[in-house]
Amino acid sequence: MNPPLSDLVQANAKLWSGVEPPNAAAVEMADMLAQVIEGFERLRGELQFEDEPATFLAALQATKEIGQ
Amino acid sequence: MNAPIARPSSLQDLTLVEAARQVASGETTSLALTEAALAACEALNSRLNAVIWLDRTAALEAAEALDRQTASGKPLGPLHGVPLAHKDMYYQAGKRSTCGSAIRRDFRPKVTATVIERLHAAGSLTIGGLNMAEFAQNPTGHNKAFGDCHNPWAFDYCTGGSSSGSGAAVGGRLVTAALGSDTGGSIRLPASICGVTGIKPTQTRVSRFGVMPLSFSADNVGPLARTALDCATILNVIAGADPKDPTCATEPVPDYVRMLDGDVKGLRIGVPTNYFFDDIDAEVAAAFTAAMEVLQARGAEIIPLTIPHMDAIAAYGAVVSRCEAATIHAQWMRDCPGQYAVHLSGRLYGGYGIPAAYYLEALERRGPILMAIGAEVFSKCDVFATPTLRTKVPTLLATDIDAGTPGAIAAFNNLSINTRPINYMGLPSVSAPCGFDSKGLPIGLQIQGRPFAEGRVLKVADAYQRDTHWHSLKPPL
């Protein structure tokens, strides 16, 4: 059985950033990251190996309004 | 609906453009406007808590100097003599800028924000700093350090955030306009909820130099004001390249005001059939439908369409700003976590548990997703419209995470569900009032265009405001 997500978040936050849980709500909200994980799980397969560079700034220019 | 625009009965009822015109024509003075704004702040702030600080002496001195300039006959800027106040995160060298926080309660920056310099160069003056969510990070109006901000239409209700004081101050007619900032809806939410107009420009359109950061990738600077015309007038002044902000676009700035001609004949307005109307409140839906009918009557065409990749946009958008905010606040989260409100430190904390691979995936796909929106959405429509919120305006209590209100976390997160995705897309987005719910709280209409189409989205909002009166209604303060 996997440990609760909040346990993993607490371990990572402490290990990588030296940040402790500031309050109980933080632990509760850390458990809600499960929704983020589910969101990313649903997207698996959409991000393919990309050979070409792509940037958001280039996309802004490529899709911009011309002659408002 | 063709209700007449209400005629101003006092200086505080003037719009920004009307106030500037009256100064230019000699009908009023900057000093009179400034005294009226200061008096309104002092009379109403005990109920709204929209203002954190006022600098009465400096404001009156600036107004007198502007009046001397008027009398000299020199050319005047487009905002000449108009007193404004801004979200308290726009730095003015040597002046207090709290960022709505206990941590920066006495912070005095050494630089002045480019947008403040541009507003002053255009003739406006700044009378004070407005309440805001702590470090611009809640959508409700709660503030632990300076007290909650209250909605001018009903004091127990949220103002929206994070530009809570900007929404309340403009809605409550303390000032004609105010800068807000928008990372996930923080201009559009208080605009919608307080019954005013606000625009989040295209990502990179407006300089962020001298502005407190929240998210490098999603922060935007923009105005809240009574009308789309007022917003266009301010955007004309603040938009454009800034050598001090290398992330700011060099794209030329058109004259947004000249583009507001009321003509939407043949304009294609997309209305999404996915995501934005899920579980929508019936009163909000009815107000939105009525708004589309107003624009149709002006000749616009309504086109149902699907916005692609909404699952990805929702997932990725949630990760980008959260990771970036956690990065910015890491030292204070180690040193003084107790100085943050519970809802803020709780939200920041989760950012330390998100893998970098998720964050980078979210950034990597942002460009291709915007390209897909360009190809699949803006090939079929010129703008797309949604309600700004899916729900009626909630009370402060219902969204109070710090008070432990059951369901508050969900209600808190739900507020920005229609605004957050637009920040990930990077599109310009305006919110304009389009009605009131059965409890007397405002409802907002949100309009998006292609990148750098600020003029077009403002034009649609302005056309709508020519035929409706929602933006001219005054709260019963």
Boltz contact constraints between the chains, C-beta under 6 A:
constraints:
  - contact:
      token1: [A, 9]
      token2: [B, 353]
      max_distance: 6.0
  - contact:
      token1: [A, 12]
      token2: [B, 353]
      max_distance: 6.0
  - contact:
      token1: [A, 13]
      token2: [B, 352]
      max_distance: 6.0
  - contact:
      token1: [A, 13]
      token2: [B, 353]
      max_distance: 6.0
  - contact:
      token1: [A, 17]
      token2: [B, 330]
      max_distance: 6.0
  - contact:
      token1: [A, 17]
      token2: [B, 352]
      max_distance: 6.0
  - contact:
      token1: [A, 18]
      token2: [B, 334]
      max_distance: 6.0
  - contact:
      token1: [A, 19]
      token2: [B, 333]
      max_distance: 6.0
  - contact:
      token1: [A, 19]
      token2: [B, 334]
      max_distance: 6.0
  - contact:
      token1: [A, 19]
      token2: [B, 352]
      max_distance: 6.0
  - contact:
      token1: [A, 22]
      token2: [B, 337]
      max_distance: 6.0
  - contact:
      token1: [A, 22]
      token2: [B, 345]
      max_distance: 6.0
  - contact:
      token1: [A, 23]
      token2: [B, 342]
      max_distance: 6.0
  - contact:
      token1: [A, 25]
      token2: [B, 342]
      max_distance: 6.0
  - contact:
      token1: [A, 25]
      token2: [B, 346]
      max_distance: 6.0
  - contact:
      token1: [A, 25]
      token2: [B, 401]
      max_distance: 6.0
  - contact:
      token1: [A, 26]
      token2: [B, 345]
      max_distance: 6.0
  - contact:
      token1: [A, 26]
      token2: [B, 346]
      max_distance: 6.0
  - contact:
      token1: [A, 26]
      token2: [B, 349]
      max_distance: 6.0
  - contact:
      token1: [A, 29]
      token2: [B, 346]
      max_distance: 6.0
  - contact:
      token1: [A, 29]
      token2: [B, 350]
      max_distance: 6.0
  - contact:
      token1: [A, 30]
      token2: [B, 350]
      max_distance: 6.0
  - contact:
      token1: [A, 30]
      token2: [B, 353]
      max_distance: 6.0
  - contact:
      token1: [A, 33]
      token2: [B, 350]
      max_distance: 6.0
  - contact:
      token1: [A, 36]
      token2: [B, 318]
      max_distance: 6.0
  - contact:
      token1: [A, 39]
      token2: [B, 315]
      max_distance: 6.0
  - contact:
      token1: [A, 40]
      token2: [B, 315]
      max_distance: 6.0
  - contact:
      token1: [A, 42]
      token2: [B, 311]
      max_distance: 6.0
  - contact:
      token1: [A, 43]
      token2: [B, 312]
      max_distance: 6.0
  - contact:
      token1: [A, 47]
      token2: [B, 361]
      max_distance: 6.0
  - contact:
      token1: [A, 54]
      token2: [B, 367]
      max_distance: 6.0
  - contact:
      token1: [A, 54]
      token2: [B, 368]
      max_distance: 6.0
  - contact:
      token1: [A, 55]
      token2: [B, 367]
      max_distance: 6.0
  - contact:
      token1: [A, 56]
      token2: [B, 366]
      max_distance: 6.0
  - contact:
      token1: [A, 56]
      token2: [B, 367]
      max_distance: 6.0
  - contact:
      token1: [A, 59]
      token2: [B, 367]
      max_distance: 6.0
  - contact:
      token1: [A, 59]
      token2: [B, 370]
      max_distance: 6.0
  - contact:
      token1: [A, 59]
      token2: [B, 371]
      max_distance: 6.0
  - contact:
      token1: [A, 60]
      token2: [B, 426]
      max_distance: 6.0
  - contact:
      token1: [A, 60]
      token2: [B, 451]
      max_distance: 6.0
  - contact:
      token1: [A, 63]
      token2: [B, 370]
      max_distance: 6.0
  - contact:
      token1: [A, 63]
      token2: [B, 374]
      max_distance: 6.0
  - contact:
      token1: [A, 63]
      token2: [B, 450]
      max_distance: 6.0
  - contact:
      token1: [A, 63]
      token2: [B, 451]
      max_distance: 6.0
  - contact:
      token1: [A, 64]
      token2: [B, 450]
      max_distance: 6.0
  - contact:
      token1: [A, 64]
      token2: [B, 451]
      max_distance: 6.0
  - contact:
      token1: [A, 64]
      token2: [B, 452]
      max_distance: 6.0
  - contact:
      token1: [A, 65]
      token2: [B, 450]
      max_distance: 6.0
  - contact:
      token1: [A, 65]
      token2: [B, 452]
      max_distance: 6.0
  - contact:
      token1: [A, 65]
      token2: [B, 453]
      max_distance: 6.0
  - contact:
      token1: [A, 68]
      token2: [B, 254]
      max_distance: 6.0
  - contact:
      token1: [A, 68]
      token2: [B, 455]
      max_distance: 6.0
  - contact:
      token1: [A, 68]
      token2: [B, 456]
      max_distance: 6.0
